[in-house]
Amino acid sequence: MEATRRLADAGVESPRVDAELLLGHVVGRSRAGLVTLDDVDDDAAARFGALVDQRADRVPLQHLTGRAAFRHLELSVGPGVFVPRPETELLVEWALERLAGLDGPIVVDLGSGSGAIALSIAHEHPGARVTAVERDPGAIEWTRHNALERVGKKDTPVGVVAGDMTDAALLGELDGRVEVVVSNPPYVPDGARVPREVADHDPPLALWGGPDGLDVVRGMLSVAARLLRPGGYLGIEHADQQGTALPALVRAHGAFTEVEDHVDLAGRPRFTTARRTEG
Ligand code: GLN
């Protein structure tokens, strides 16, 4: 298809899949359903062409369809919110394993964005009492929107709180009571090269983490230590090159034990986990 070639020429990473998903979006069909698509009317062809133009200009696919798939959910996304990534699904898996068998565990997601982590945990561990924290006034509109949509689908409601994950007073009422603190914080080192989709469309507050990318995490560890119950779990996503530095930071903090790093499905270092020390 010509659209595929246009997207490939524009440097889009998966041009064929993106072209098919955009066409499917326009005609209201899945990618598989396109096989039996005979003809598109002029109006649909024009809308498809306009979307391909925007994708060639490196607008994220998910902004054009307005939806992002994450684990079992489809979340609304668009300008102002970080598009959830598949590699973060494993961090959620790890959190769910820590929660298995627990009745009404308290969970906090720091820097929730679209709500992907928080809403997935609420969906897959019914009864979990999940709070999603977001400091970006633009992004939190999307957190709230998606949280409301899940309530409409009968998931356990997730609390959405405007706040900064480095704020020493954040969620004081949960001190020492949280089973799992989980976060995909901003961790990209300032000045690192990122694709245009990311640089131009993901919100800066969701990306940049200071000279080594770990500034926000440095500020967050004490908040997590205060919130967690003794023996509670912390899980933090990080950049490829932080698989040694972040575990070292967590060990050096002093309030955590069993510090481990985990790789993603591509084998790249992706998240660090630890437990709050007892007593
Ligand atoms: N993984 C994201 C990227 O590729 C960065 C996410 C983050 O900083 N939390 O751009």
py3Dmol code that shows the C-alpha trace and the ligand (Angstrom):
import py3Dmol

protein = """\
ATOM      1  CA  MET A   1       0.000   0.000   0.000  1.00  0.00           C
ATOM      2  CA  GLU A   2       1.286   3.432  -0.838  1.00  0.00           C
ATOM      3  CA  ALA A   3       0.702   4.697   2.703  1.00  0.00           C
ATOM      4  CA  THR A   4       3.184   2.111   3.996  1.00  0.00           C
ATOM      5  CA  ARG A   5       5.853   3.437   1.683  1.00  0.00           C
ATOM      6  CA  ARG A   6       5.168   7.013   2.734  1.00  0.00           C
ATOM      7  CA  LEU A   7       5.483   6.136   6.408  1.00  0.00           C
ATOM      8  CA  ALA A   8       8.647   4.111   5.769  1.00  0.00           C
ATOM      9  CA  ASP A   9      10.170   7.048   3.902  1.00  0.00           C
ATOM     10  CA  ALA A  10       9.311   9.279   6.848  1.00  0.00           C
ATOM     11  CA  GLY A  11      11.302   7.010   9.176  1.00  0.00           C
ATOM     12  CA  VAL A  12       8.323   5.488  10.997  1.00  0.00           C
ATOM     13  CA  GLU A  13       9.473   2.284  12.701  1.00  0.00           C
ATOM     14  CA  SER A  14       6.547  -0.020  11.870  1.00  0.00           C
ATOM     15  CA  PRO A  15       5.081   1.577   8.720  1.00  0.00           C
ATOM     16  CA  ARG A  16       2.877  -1.282   7.587  1.00  0.00           C
ATOM     17  CA  VAL A  17       1.269  -1.956  10.948  1.00  0.00           C
ATOM     18  CA  ASP A  18       0.713   1.767  11.491  1.00  0.00           C
ATOM     19  CA  ALA A  19      -0.878   2.213   8.038  1.00  0.00           C
ATOM     20  CA  GLU A  20      -3.195  -0.726   8.676  1.00  0.00           C
ATOM     21  CA  LEU A  21      -4.169   0.463  12.136  1.00  0.00           C
ATOM     22  CA  LEU A  22      -4.955   3.935  10.774  1.00  0.00           C
ATOM     23  CA  LEU A  23      -7.066   2.512   7.958  1.00  0.00           C
ATOM     24  CA  GLY A  24      -8.826   0.240  10.446  1.00  0.00           C
ATOM     25  CA  HIS A  25      -9.476   3.250  12.656  1.00  0.00           C
ATOM     26  CA  VAL A  26     -11.077   5.142   9.772  1.00  0.00           C
ATOM     27  CA  VAL A  27     -13.314   2.303   8.586  1.00  0.00           C
ATOM     28  CA  GLY A  28     -14.045   0.925  12.052  1.00  0.00           C
ATOM     29  CA  ARG A  29     -12.396  -2.445  11.574  1.00  0.00           C
ATOM     30  CA  SER A  30      -9.618  -4.430  13.214  1.00  0.00           C
ATOM     31  CA  ARG A  31      -6.426  -5.090  11.259  1.00  0.00           C
ATOM     32  CA  ALA A  32      -7.617  -8.640  10.563  1.00  0.00           C
ATOM     33  CA  GLY A  33     -10.951  -7.263   9.363  1.00  0.00           C
ATOM     34  CA  LEU A  34      -9.219  -5.253   6.643  1.00  0.00           C
ATOM     35  CA  VAL A  35      -8.652  -8.444   4.639  1.00  0.00           C
ATOM     36  CA  THR A  36     -12.289  -8.441   3.523  1.00  0.00           C
ATOM     37  CA  LEU A  37     -12.453  -4.695   2.925  1.00  0.00           C
ATOM     38  CA  ASP A  38     -13.304  -4.108  -0.749  1.00  0.00           C
ATOM     39  CA  ASP A  39     -13.462  -0.414  -1.257  1.00  0.00           C
ATOM     40  CA  VAL A  40     -13.381   2.743   0.789  1.00  0.00           C
ATOM     41  CA  ASP A  41     -15.508   5.755  -0.076  1.00  0.00           C
ATOM     42  CA  ASP A  42     -13.942   9.108  -0.906  1.00  0.00           C
ATOM     43  CA  ASP A  43     -14.622  10.517   2.512  1.00  0.00           C
ATOM     44  CA  ALA A  44     -12.861   7.636   4.283  1.00  0.00           C
ATOM     45  CA  ALA A  45      -9.984   7.791   1.805  1.00  0.00           C
ATOM     46  CA  ALA A  46      -9.544  11.498   2.509  1.00  0.00           C
ATOM     47  CA  ARG A  47      -9.602  10.969   6.270  1.00  0.00           C
ATOM     48  CA  PHE A  48      -7.094   8.135   5.949  1.00  0.00           C
ATOM     49  CA  GLY A  49      -4.819  10.312   3.817  1.00  0.00           C
ATOM     50  CA  ALA A  50      -4.906  13.085   6.408  1.00  0.00           C
ATOM     51  CA  LEU A  51      -3.986  10.654   9.206  1.00  0.00           C
ATOM     52  CA  VAL A  52      -1.120   9.205   7.161  1.00  0.00           C
ATOM     53  CA  ASP A  53       0.145  12.761   6.608  1.00  0.00           C
ATOM     54  CA  GLN A  54       0.160  13.366  10.344  1.00  0.00           C
ATOM     55  CA  ARG A  55       1.814  10.031  11.101  1.00  0.00           C
ATOM     56  CA  ALA A  56       4.472  10.828   8.463  1.00  0.00           C
ATOM     57  CA  ASP A  57       5.011  14.044  10.425  1.00  0.00           C
ATOM     58  CA  ARG A  58       5.693  11.712  13.374  1.00  0.00           C
ATOM     59  CA  VAL A  59       2.558  12.334  15.405  1.00  0.00           C
ATOM     60  CA  PRO A  60       2.288   9.186  17.587  1.00  0.00           C
ATOM     61  CA  LEU A  61      -0.060   6.546  16.220  1.00  0.00           C
ATOM     62  CA  GLN A  62      -1.924   6.468  19.539  1.00  0.00           C
ATOM     63  CA  HIS A  63      -2.650  10.190  19.367  1.00  0.00           C
ATOM     64  CA  LEU A  64      -4.231   9.675  15.947  1.00  0.00           C
ATOM     65  CA  THR A  65      -6.444   6.792  17.031  1.00  0.00           C
ATOM     66  CA  GLY A  66      -6.932   8.289  20.515  1.00  0.00           C
ATOM     67  CA  ARG A  67      -6.381   4.894  22.101  1.00  0.00           C
ATOM     68  CA  ALA A  68      -3.477   2.966  23.582  1.00  0.00           C
ATOM     69  CA  ALA A  69      -3.541  -0.735  24.420  1.00  0.00           C
ATOM     70  CA  PHE A  70      -1.959  -1.696  27.752  1.00  0.00           C
ATOM     71  CA  ARG A  71      -2.317  -5.213  29.167  1.00  0.00           C
ATOM     72  CA  HIS A  72      -6.088  -5.898  29.175  1.00  0.00           C
ATOM     73  CA  LEU A  73      -7.129  -2.256  28.839  1.00  0.00           C
ATOM     74  CA  GLU A  74      -7.612   0.310  26.100  1.00  0.00           C
ATOM     75  CA  LEU A  75      -6.842   3.767  27.451  1.00  0.00           C
ATOM     76  CA  SER A  76      -7.688   7.165  26.025  1.00  0.00           C
ATOM     77  CA  VAL A  77      -4.587   9.169  25.154  1.00  0.00           C
ATOM     78  CA  GLY A  78      -3.764  12.354  23.268  1.00  0.00           C
ATOM     79  CA  PRO A  79      -1.839  15.605  23.542  1.00  0.00           C
ATOM     80  CA  GLY A  80      -0.688  16.216  27.115  1.00  0.00           C
ATOM     81  CA  VAL A  81      -0.281  12.640  28.304  1.00  0.00           C
ATOM     82  CA  PHE A  82       2.530  10.088  28.036  1.00  0.00           C
ATOM     83  CA  VAL A  83       1.614   7.164  25.780  1.00  0.00           C
ATOM     84  CA  PRO A  84       1.945   3.940  27.813  1.00  0.00           C
ATOM     85  CA  ARG A  85       4.611   1.519  26.524  1.00  0.00           C
ATOM     86  CA  PRO A  86       4.498  -2.263  26.321  1.00  0.00           C
ATOM     87  CA  GLU A  87       7.708  -2.646  28.377  1.00  0.00           C
ATOM     88  CA  THR A  88       5.876  -1.233  31.404  1.00  0.00           C
ATOM     89  CA  GLU A  89       3.452  -4.170  31.321  1.00  0.00           C
ATOM     90  CA  LEU A  90       6.089  -6.346  33.017  1.00  0.00           C
ATOM     91  CA  LEU A  91       6.358  -3.982  35.965  1.00  0.00           C
ATOM     92  CA  VAL A  92       2.603  -4.388  36.430  1.00  0.00           C
ATOM     93  CA  GLU A  93       2.994  -8.161  36.237  1.00  0.00           C
ATOM     94  CA  TRP A  94       5.582  -8.022  39.004  1.00  0.00           C
ATOM     95  CA  ALA A  95       3.292  -5.836  41.168  1.00  0.00           C
ATOM     96  CA  LEU A  96       0.339  -8.192  40.657  1.00  0.00           C
ATOM     97  CA  GLU A  97       2.475 -11.141  41.758  1.00  0.00           C
ATOM     98  CA  ARG A  98       3.284  -9.293  45.008  1.00  0.00           C
ATOM     99  CA  LEU A  99      -0.442  -8.692  45.581  1.00  0.00           C
ATOM    100  CA  ALA A 100      -1.630 -12.232  44.788  1.00  0.00           C
ATOM    101  CA  GLY A 101      -3.996 -13.591  47.446  1.00  0.00           C
ATOM    102  CA  LEU A 102      -4.232 -10.303  49.383  1.00  0.00           C
ATOM    103  CA  ASP A 103      -7.622  -8.859  50.249  1.00  0.00           C
ATOM    104  CA  GLY A 104      -7.928  -5.114  49.579  1.00  0.00           C
ATOM    105  CA  PRO A 105      -4.200  -4.285  49.493  1.00  0.00           C
ATOM    106  CA  ILE A 106      -3.252  -0.606  49.313  1.00  0.00           C
ATOM    107  CA  VAL A 107      -1.290   0.314  46.185  1.00  0.00           C
ATOM    108  CA  VAL A 108       0.165   3.660  45.082  1.00  0.00           C
ATOM    109  CA  ASP A 109       1.183   4.529  41.492  1.00  0.00           C
ATOM    110  CA  LEU A 110       3.509   7.542  41.442  1.00  0.00           C
ATOM    111  CA  GLY A 111       3.396   9.549  38.191  1.00  0.00           C
ATOM    112  CA  SER A 112       0.373   7.825  36.741  1.00  0.00           C
ATOM    113  CA  GLY A 113      -0.138   9.664  33.433  1.00  0.00           C
ATOM    114  CA  SER A 114      -2.801   7.797  31.452  1.00  0.00           C
ATOM    115  CA  GLY A 115      -3.364   5.637  34.548  1.00  0.00           C
ATOM    116  CA  ALA A 116      -2.057   2.545  32.738  1.00  0.00           C
ATOM    117  CA  ILE A 117      -0.347   1.006  35.785  1.00  0.00           C
ATOM    118  CA  ALA A 118      -2.921   1.976  38.414  1.00  0.00           C
ATOM    119  CA  LEU A 119      -5.960   1.039  36.334  1.00  0.00           C
ATOM    120  CA  SER A 120      -4.435  -2.274  35.230  1.00  0.00           C
ATOM    121  CA  ILE A 121      -3.775  -3.244  38.845  1.00  0.00           C
ATOM    122  CA  ALA A 122      -7.341  -2.323  39.816  1.00  0.00           C
ATOM    123  CA  HIS A 123      -8.640  -4.330  36.865  1.00  0.00           C
ATOM    124  CA  GLU A 124      -6.522  -7.426  37.463  1.00  0.00           C
ATOM    125  CA  HIS A 125      -6.641  -7.459  41.267  1.00  0.00           C
ATOM    126  CA  PRO A 126     -10.289  -6.632  42.019  1.00  0.00           C
ATOM    127  CA  GLY A 127     -10.670  -4.959  45.390  1.00  0.00           C
ATOM    128  CA  ALA A 128      -7.171  -3.458  45.418  1.00  0.00           C
ATOM    129  CA  ARG A 129      -7.296   0.064  46.867  1.00  0.00           C
ATOM    130  CA  VAL A 130      -5.229   1.946  44.308  1.00  0.00           C
ATOM    131  CA  THR A 131      -4.239   5.620  44.381  1.00  0.00           C
ATOM    132  CA  ALA A 132      -2.838   7.241  41.229  1.00  0.00           C
ATOM    133  CA  VAL A 133      -0.666  10.339  41.792  1.00  0.00           C
ATOM    134  CA  GLU A 134       0.017  12.806  38.963  1.00  0.00           C
ATOM    135  CA  ARG A 135       1.526  16.283  39.183  1.00  0.00           C
ATOM    136  CA  ASP A 136       1.103  17.455  35.577  1.00  0.00           C
ATOM    137  CA  PRO A 137      -2.174  19.416  35.321  1.00  0.00           C
ATOM    138  CA  GLY A 138      -2.523  18.451  31.651  1.00  0.00           C
ATOM    139  CA  ALA A 139      -1.842  14.772  32.186  1.00  0.00           C
ATOM    140  CA  ILE A 140      -4.118  14.378  35.202  1.00  0.00           C
ATOM    141  CA  GLU A 141      -7.130  15.209  33.026  1.00  0.00           C
ATOM    142  CA  TRP A 142      -6.382  11.966  31.189  1.00  0.00           C
ATOM    143  CA  THR A 143      -5.814  10.034  34.430  1.00  0.00           C
ATOM    144  CA  ARG A 144      -9.240  11.152  35.647  1.00  0.00           C
ATOM    145  CA  HIS A 145     -10.923  10.476  32.321  1.00  0.00           C
ATOM    146  CA  ASN A 146      -9.550   6.940  32.099  1.00  0.00           C
ATOM    147  CA  ALA A 147     -10.289   6.216  35.770  1.00  0.00           C
ATOM    148  CA  LEU A 148     -13.899   7.249  35.239  1.00  0.00           C
ATOM    149  CA  GLU A 149     -14.172   5.092  32.131  1.00  0.00           C
ATOM    150  CA  ARG A 150     -13.014   2.012  34.104  1.00  0.00           C
ATOM    151  CA  VAL A 151     -15.537   2.701  36.860  1.00  0.00           C
ATOM    152  CA  GLY A 152     -18.181   2.680  34.123  1.00  0.00           C
ATOM    153  CA  LYS A 153     -16.940  -0.796  33.265  1.00  0.00           C
ATOM    154  CA  LYS A 154     -17.308  -1.883  36.910  1.00  0.00           C
ATOM    155  CA  ASP A 155     -13.644  -1.991  37.935  1.00  0.00           C
ATOM    156  CA  THR A 156     -12.810  -1.048  41.529  1.00  0.00           C
ATOM    157  CA  PRO A 157     -12.501   2.768  41.561  1.00  0.00           C
ATOM    158  CA  VAL A 158      -8.964   4.208  41.577  1.00  0.00           C
ATOM    159  CA  GLY A 159      -8.334   7.389  43.557  1.00  0.00           C
ATOM    160  CA  VAL A 160      -6.676  10.131  41.507  1.00  0.00           C
ATOM    161  CA  VAL A 161      -4.608  12.643  43.480  1.00  0.00           C
ATOM    162  CA  ALA A 162      -2.862  15.761  42.171  1.00  0.00           C
ATOM    163  CA  GLY A 163       0.568  15.675  43.743  1.00  0.00           C
ATOM    164  CA  ASP A 164       4.326  15.467  43.303  1.00  0.00           C
ATOM    165  CA  MET A 165       6.027  12.127  43.973  1.00  0.00           C
ATOM    166  CA  THR A 166       8.921  13.942  45.671  1.00  0.00           C
ATOM    167  CA  ASP A 167       6.684  15.876  48.094  1.00  0.00           C
ATOM    168  CA  ALA A 168       7.593  14.846  51.668  1.00  0.00           C
ATOM    169  CA  ALA A 169       3.949  15.284  52.749  1.00  0.00           C
ATOM    170  CA  LEU A 170       2.359  13.307  49.884  1.00  0.00           C
ATOM    171  CA  LEU A 171      -0.511  10.987  50.934  1.00  0.00           C
ATOM    172  CA  GLY A 172       0.285  11.282  54.665  1.00  0.00           C
ATOM    173  CA  GLU A 173      -2.847   9.306  55.529  1.00  0.00           C
ATOM    174  CA  LEU A 174      -1.272   6.201  53.937  1.00  0.00           C
ATOM    175  CA  ASP A 175       1.977   6.302  55.958  1.00  0.00           C
ATOM    176  CA  GLY A 176       3.256   2.800  56.649  1.00  0.00           C
ATOM    177  CA  ARG A 177       0.170   1.147  55.176  1.00  0.00           C
ATOM    178  CA  VAL A 178       1.003   0.608  51.508  1.00  0.00           C
ATOM    179  CA  GLU A 179       1.661  -2.892  50.178  1.00  0.00           C
ATOM    180  CA  VAL A 180       3.141  -1.873  46.809  1.00  0.00           C
ATOM    181  CA  VAL A 181       4.473   1.453  45.541  1.00  0.00           C
ATOM    182  CA  VAL A 182       4.979   1.330  41.791  1.00  0.00           C
ATOM    183  CA  SER A 183       6.239   3.992  39.406  1.00  0.00           C
ATOM    184  CA  ASN A 184       7.231   4.724  35.854  1.00  0.00           C
ATOM    185  CA  PRO A 185       8.863   8.059  36.700  1.00  0.00           C
ATOM    186  CA  PRO A 186      10.495  10.531  34.326  1.00  0.00           C
ATOM    187  CA  TYR A 187      13.953   8.999  33.877  1.00  0.00           C
ATOM    188  CA  VAL A 188      15.354  10.124  30.527  1.00  0.00           C
ATOM    189  CA  PRO A 189      18.707  11.895  31.050  1.00  0.00           C
ATOM    190  CA  ASP A 190      18.488  15.551  30.006  1.00  0.00           C
ATOM    191  CA  GLY A 191      19.672  16.009  26.456  1.00  0.00           C
ATOM    192  CA  ALA A 192      19.335  12.315  25.485  1.00  0.00           C
ATOM    193  CA  ARG A 193      18.195  11.721  21.920  1.00  0.00           C
ATOM    194  CA  VAL A 194      14.646  10.407  21.747  1.00  0.00           C
ATOM    195  CA  PRO A 195      12.403   9.801  18.707  1.00  0.00           C
ATOM    196  CA  ARG A 196      10.385  12.763  17.431  1.00  0.00           C
ATOM    197  CA  GLU A 197       7.153  11.118  18.574  1.00  0.00           C
ATOM    198  CA  VAL A 198       8.516  11.231  22.111  1.00  0.00           C
ATOM    199  CA  ALA A 199      10.332  14.580  22.048  1.00  0.00           C
ATOM    200  CA  ASP A 200       7.477  16.479  20.409  1.00  0.00           C
ATOM    201  CA  HIS A 201       4.412  14.729  21.860  1.00  0.00           C
ATOM    202  CA  ASP A 202       5.073  13.082  25.226  1.00  0.00           C
ATOM    203  CA  PRO A 203       4.849  15.684  28.003  1.00  0.00           C
ATOM    204  CA  PRO A 204       8.287  16.879  29.209  1.00  0.00           C
ATOM    205  CA  LEU A 205       7.333  16.242  32.848  1.00  0.00           C
ATOM    206  CA  ALA A 206       6.899  12.539  32.030  1.00  0.00           C
ATOM    207  CA  LEU A 207      10.326  12.222  30.415  1.00  0.00           C
ATOM    208  CA  TRP A 208      13.198  14.265  31.700  1.00  0.00           C
ATOM    209  CA  GLY A 209      14.966  13.304  34.911  1.00  0.00           C
ATOM    210  CA  GLY A 210      17.991  15.581  35.183  1.00  0.00           C
ATOM    211  CA  PRO A 211      21.625  15.031  34.142  1.00  0.00           C
ATOM    212  CA  ASP A 212      21.659  11.256  34.811  1.00  0.00           C
ATOM    213  CA  GLY A 213      17.875  10.835  34.584  1.00  0.00           C
ATOM    214  CA  LEU A 214      17.593   9.856  38.245  1.00  0.00           C
ATOM    215  CA  ASP A 215      16.771  13.180  39.915  1.00  0.00           C
ATOM    216  CA  VAL A 216      13.075  12.463  40.365  1.00  0.00           C
ATOM    217  CA  VAL A 217      13.765   8.963  41.683  1.00  0.00           C
ATOM    218  CA  ARG A 218      16.255  10.390  44.196  1.00  0.00           C
ATOM    219  CA  GLY A 219      13.506  12.618  45.518  1.00  0.00           C
ATOM    220  CA  MET A 220      10.906   9.872  45.514  1.00  0.00           C
ATOM    221  CA  LEU A 221      12.675   7.151  47.525  1.00  0.00           C
ATOM    222  CA  SER A 222      12.008   8.734  50.921  1.00  0.00           C
ATOM    223  CA  VAL A 223       8.337   9.191  50.040  1.00  0.00           C
ATOM    224  CA  ALA A 224       8.078   5.525  49.046  1.00  0.00           C
ATOM    225  CA  ALA A 225       9.921   4.447  52.219  1.00  0.00           C
ATOM    226  CA  ARG A 226       7.452   6.414  54.360  1.00  0.00           C
ATOM    227  CA  LEU A 227       4.359   5.110  52.576  1.00  0.00           C
ATOM    228  CA  LEU A 228       5.301   1.414  52.532  1.00  0.00           C
ATOM    229  CA  ARG A 229       4.449  -0.929  55.366  1.00  0.00           C
ATOM    230  CA  PRO A 230       7.463  -2.818  56.750  1.00  0.00           C
ATOM    231  CA  GLY A 231       8.030  -5.595  54.216  1.00  0.00           C
ATOM    232  CA  GLY A 232       6.078  -3.747  51.501  1.00  0.00           C
ATOM    233  CA  TYR A 233       7.342  -3.621  47.935  1.00  0.00           C
ATOM    234  CA  LEU A 234       8.734  -0.897  45.681  1.00  0.00           C
ATOM    235  CA  GLY A 235       9.002  -1.221  41.876  1.00  0.00           C
ATOM    236  CA  ILE A 236      10.502   1.512  39.667  1.00  0.00           C
ATOM    237  CA  GLU A 237      10.966   1.503  35.881  1.00  0.00           C
ATOM    238  CA  HIS A 238      14.235   2.886  34.527  1.00  0.00           C
ATOM    239  CA  ALA A 239      16.198   3.522  31.334  1.00  0.00           C
ATOM    240  CA  ASP A 240      18.359   0.879  29.622  1.00  0.00           C
ATOM    241  CA  GLN A 241      21.555   2.353  31.029  1.00  0.00           C
ATOM    242  CA  GLN A 242      20.332   2.661  34.648  1.00  0.00           C
ATOM    243  CA  GLY A 243      20.310  -1.063  35.520  1.00  0.00           C
ATOM    244  CA  THR A 244      23.235  -0.650  37.901  1.00  0.00           C
ATOM    245  CA  ALA A 245      22.857   2.965  38.972  1.00  0.00           C
ATOM    246  CA  LEU A 246      19.248   2.732  40.165  1.00  0.00           C
ATOM    247  CA  PRO A 247      19.717  -0.424  42.281  1.00  0.00           C
ATOM    248  CA  ALA A 248      22.809   1.240  43.811  1.00  0.00           C
ATOM    249  CA  LEU A 249      20.735   4.321  44.638  1.00  0.00           C
ATOM    250  CA  VAL A 250      18.004   2.232  46.282  1.00  0.00           C
ATOM    251  CA  ARG A 251      20.578   0.262  48.324  1.00  0.00           C
ATOM    252  CA  ALA A 252      22.321   3.444  49.410  1.00  0.00           C
ATOM    253  CA  HIS A 253      19.053   4.963  50.634  1.00  0.00           C
ATOM    254  CA  GLY A 254      19.025   2.649  53.636  1.00  0.00           C
ATOM    255  CA  ALA A 255      15.297   1.891  54.014  1.00  0.00           C
ATOM    256  CA  PHE A 256      15.210  -0.964  51.515  1.00  0.00           C
ATOM    257  CA  THR A 257      16.361  -4.555  51.262  1.00  0.00           C
ATOM    258  CA  GLU A 258      16.194  -7.330  48.622  1.00  0.00           C
ATOM    259  CA  VAL A 259      17.114  -4.846  45.891  1.00  0.00           C
ATOM    260  CA  GLU A 260      16.959  -6.492  42.454  1.00  0.00           C
ATOM    261  CA  ASP A 261      16.951  -5.440  38.843  1.00  0.00           C
ATOM    262  CA  HIS A 262      14.775  -6.990  36.104  1.00  0.00           C
ATOM    263  CA  VAL A 263      15.045  -7.121  32.308  1.00  0.00           C
ATOM    264  CA  ASP A 264      12.191  -6.593  29.828  1.00  0.00           C
ATOM    265  CA  LEU A 265      11.112  -8.937  27.023  1.00  0.00           C
ATOM    266  CA  ALA A 266      13.907  -7.598  24.833  1.00  0.00           C
ATOM    267  CA  GLY A 267      16.427  -8.484  27.556  1.00  0.00           C
ATOM    268  CA  ARG A 268      17.172  -4.859  28.455  1.00  0.00           C
ATOM    269  CA  PRO A 269      17.468  -3.750  32.109  1.00  0.00           C
ATOM    270  CA  ARG A 270      14.057  -2.192  32.758  1.00  0.00           C
ATOM    271  CA  PHE A 271      12.976  -1.986  36.400  1.00  0.00           C
ATOM    272  CA  THR A 272      14.318  -2.172  39.941  1.00  0.00           C
ATOM    273  CA  THR A 273      12.440  -3.706  42.858  1.00  0.00           C
ATOM    274  CA  ALA A 274      13.024  -3.730  46.610  1.00  0.00           C
ATOM    275  CA  ARG A 275      11.292  -4.300  49.949  1.00  0.00           C
ATOM    276  CA  ARG A 276      10.873  -1.867  52.805  1.00  0.00           C
ATOM    277  CA  THR A 277      13.020  -3.004  55.710  1.00  0.00           C
ATOM    278  CA  GLU A 278      11.136  -4.350  58.723  1.00  0.00           C
ATOM    279  CA  GLY A 279      11.071  -2.077  61.789  1.00  0.00           C
TER     280      GLY A 279
END
"""
ligand_1 = """\
10
LIG
N 10.502 4.753 28.142
C 10.202 6.097 27.780
C 10.804 6.434 26.439
O 11.190 5.573 25.742
C 10.613 7.063 28.859
C 9.738 6.875 30.002
C 10.018 7.647 31.188
O 10.832 8.559 31.292
N 9.317 7.267 32.165
O 10.818 7.563 26.033
"""
view = py3Dmol.view(width=600, height=400)
view.addModel(protein, "pdb")
view.setStyle({"model": 0}, {"cartoon": {"style": "trace"}})
view.addModel(ligand_1, "xyz")
view.setStyle({"model": 1}, {"stick": {}})
view.zoomTo()
view.show()
